[in-house]
Amino acid sequence: MTMPDWIGVDWGISNLRAFAVDTEGKVLDARTSDSGMGTLQPSEFEPALLELIDPWLSAGRETPVYACGMVGARQGWFEAAYRPVPCRPVSERGLTEVRTADPRIRVRILPGLSQSDPPDVMRGEETQIGGFLAIHPEFNGAICLPGTHSKWANIADGEISAFQTFMTGELFSILSKHSILRHCLCDTELDRAAFFDAALTTVASPLRPVTELFGLRAASLLEDCEPDTASARLSGMLIGQELALARPYWDGRRTAVIAASQIADLYAETLAKLGADILQVTAPEATLSGLKIAAGHAKAA
Amino acid sequence: MTMPDWIGVDWGISNLRAFAVDTEGKVLDARTSDSGMGTLQPSEFEPALLELIDPWLSAGRETPVYACGMVGARQGWFEAAYRPVPCRPVSERGLTEVRTADPRIRVRILPGLSQSDPPDVMRGEETQIGGFLAIHPEFNGAICLPGTHSKWANIADGEISAFQTFMTGELFSILSKHSILRHCLCDTELDRAAFFDAALTTVASPLRPVTELFGLRAASLLEDCEPDTASARLSGMLIGQELALARPYWDGRRTAVIAASQIADLYAETLAKLGADILQVTAPEATLSGLKIAAGHAKAA
């Protein structure tokens, strides 16, 4: 294989993904491991990275590595201070350099973004948003990144003016695994009719989940509500609540959904039913595009 | 010790509490173990009970045992079918007899209550509510039982006409233990000012927690928000949301808070600040009073 010009790294809590990229921005190879930031002590990051990218490195040559995500958190490899919004999502400035023992790599971390009022933070999503905007440079509107901690960002003239995190995915996960509801849920294929009914009902009445949550358990005891229906209703309630509260972002505005998992299709379909003007891109595509900005900018700097 | 006339048992998910009671309803002795319903297979209930109450039993004499709580759930010792509301919370009818191997005990389980629209269930709280009404027979109004699954019941002429479960305590617990918020919370003494501020703000704007939940984490990262303050704000948000949605129960009406833990004081104080007319009793007192009805009624039947 041709040796890469630079290496892009998407380093989240659960996974580590690396891309070997040539001078034209073409991906020569991609490798993934489960050495997520959440499983590592600071001293373990460099070995975890080298284990993955060693085949791409040459003795006597320094390969630049650009990493985004939770790797730059306080509990990560090395803290990359947040950049405050409003700002462009990915900047040529402010890359945080990490010292490594191995001379074959030069590692720089893309900083996350912060907002002071109301307080909010993101790490990794800014790279996807920046990457999306590199592909769609004229885009103005809202960007939605569904996930464990969903993010909504408002884009004006290439900058993020404001953003908002919702704990939707994590709420679904901990309710499914750790609450009394675990007895009445399942993770088989989604009951789509139950999902959209719950989602649209909740968008119209966003407080309903507060009183209806335990009703999922009661309905399974009293009415033999099927686990796939209960799971779909729970998911619909939580996503519906997010969409109701995020309405100022998407209502009457162009909205891009950056899809990291199948759940993003449900966001996009629900938003379309609500009349939103939806554009969908995949998260890996957006991340790589964002890392390219950092790599290009860093070379230019 | 005098041998008891009957034995009352409060058998929840985590604990087993037994009371030895004489003919006058006086408690001669009380014992507790951690053999909660959640830890036992059906065949293990009788041994767990006997281990606790053996000193109170006499050979050749059958002692009645009245048990309430999750012991009567489908996953418990023996399923005691729900009684539908509206109804009196504790009835002389409908006790579910459980066959035992030991001839020294005769075990009867108090059934829980169900509601069909919206679907809801309770097990154990009906005994406390019935016990409270035995102490306050003229009471009309709302009864609040704060807890893992808080219950609100509407009382009219000695009957429960409707009730509503909120997963407030469990949400606090799983968010504290299993979500990203665990990094910014603690369980030291409560920051009362932060609690009441969050609770009253949320009662006025009950959707705020949906957007402010992740803000607790962001505030700890960006503003060094102290863990005791963040915990108090989370607790205040969740309890405030419950009180906002339970407003039809308590607003302008007599409200009794049955207190199983210190958190009940915070419910009572918040409700008092909102102008509710509050009466507080302790859960053990209410449970014992409810078990006495079952014991008395059962004897009369």
Boltz contact constraints between the chains, C-beta under 6 A:
constraints:
  - contact:
      token1: [A, 114]
      token2: [B, 222]
      max_distance: 6.0
  - contact:
      token1: [A, 118]
      token2: [B, 215]
      max_distance: 6.0
  - contact:
      token1: [A, 119]
      token2: [B, 215]
      max_distance: 6.0
  - contact:
      token1: [A, 119]
      token2: [B, 218]
      max_distance: 6.0
  - contact:
      token1: [A, 119]
      token2: [B, 219]
      max_distance: 6.0
  - contact:
      token1: [A, 119]
      token2: [B, 222]
      max_distance: 6.0
  - contact:
      token1: [A, 120]
      token2: [B, 218]
      max_distance: 6.0
  - contact:
      token1: [A, 121]
      token2: [B, 218]
      max_distance: 6.0
  - contact:
      token1: [A, 121]
      token2: [B, 221]
      max_distance: 6.0
  - contact:
      token1: [A, 165]
      token2: [B, 214]
      max_distance: 6.0
  - contact:
      token1: [A, 167]
      token2: [B, 213]
      max_distance: 6.0
  - contact:
      token1: [A, 167]
      token2: [B, 214]
      max_distance: 6.0
  - contact:
      token1: [A, 170]
      token2: [B, 179]
      max_distance: 6.0
  - contact:
      token1: [A, 174]
      token2: [B, 174]
      max_distance: 6.0
  - contact:
      token1: [A, 174]
      token2: [B, 178]
      max_distance: 6.0
  - contact:
      token1: [A, 174]
      token2: [B, 179]
      max_distance: 6.0
  - contact:
      token1: [A, 178]
      token2: [B, 174]
      max_distance: 6.0
  - contact:
      token1: [A, 178]
      token2: [B, 178]
      max_distance: 6.0
  - contact:
      token1: [A, 179]
      token2: [B, 170]
      max_distance: 6.0
  - contact:
      token1: [A, 179]
      token2: [B, 174]
      max_distance: 6.0
  - contact:
      token1: [A, 206]
      token2: [B, 207]
      max_distance: 6.0
  - contact:
      token1: [A, 207]
      token2: [B, 206]
      max_distance: 6.0
  - contact:
      token1: [A, 210]
      token2: [B, 241]
      max_distance: 6.0
  - contact:
      token1: [A, 210]
      token2: [B, 245]
      max_distance: 6.0
  - contact:
      token1: [A, 211]
      token2: [B, 245]
      max_distance: 6.0
  - contact:
      token1: [A, 213]
      token2: [B, 167]
      max_distance: 6.0
  - contact:
      token1: [A, 214]
      token2: [B, 165]
      max_distance: 6.0
  - contact:
      token1: [A, 214]
      token2: [B, 167]
      max_distance: 6.0
  - contact:
      token1: [A, 215]
      token2: [B, 118]
      max_distance: 6.0
  - contact:
      token1: [A, 215]
      token2: [B, 119]
      max_distance: 6.0
  - contact:
      token1: [A, 218]
      token2: [B, 119]
      max_distance: 6.0
  - contact:
      token1: [A, 218]
      token2: [B, 120]
      max_distance: 6.0
  - contact:
      token1: [A, 218]
      token2: [B, 121]
      max_distance: 6.0
  - contact:
      token1: [A, 219]
      token2: [B, 119]
      max_distance: 6.0
  - contact:
      token1: [A, 221]
      token2: [B, 121]
      max_distance: 6.0
  - contact:
      token1: [A, 222]
      token2: [B, 114]
      max_distance: 6.0
  - contact:
      token1: [A, 222]
      token2: [B, 119]
      max_distance: 6.0
  - contact:
      token1: [A, 241]
      token2: [B, 210]
      max_distance: 6.0
  - contact:
      token1: [A, 245]
      token2: [B, 210]
      max_distance: 6.0
  - contact:
      token1: [A, 245]
      token2: [B, 211]
      max_distance: 6.0
